[in-house]
Amino acid sequence: MFALKWLLMAAGVAMFGTAAGVVAYDVYLAMQFQKLIGSGEPGAAEPRSLAAGPASLLGEPAGSPSQAKAGRPIRWRLAAQIFG
């Protein structure tokens, strides 16, 4: 029973650590976004029109398949190893 208590305590601490890591990563991404917006590069912060539809919000021409453009590719193999 004592070992179970410590195992659950360690799991709880690990979950809080993971949550803190996710928050820190989100703050990092927000800072990078603000840096991009303030960089003054042409096209970095163009306002998008809602009249053109949701594809224009993703930076895609109308009629193209929806595909979010990210700075880095999604690591599906790592996600499958962690959660699968």
Helices and strands as residue ranges (DSSP letters): H 2-38, G 50-52, H 54-57, H 76-83
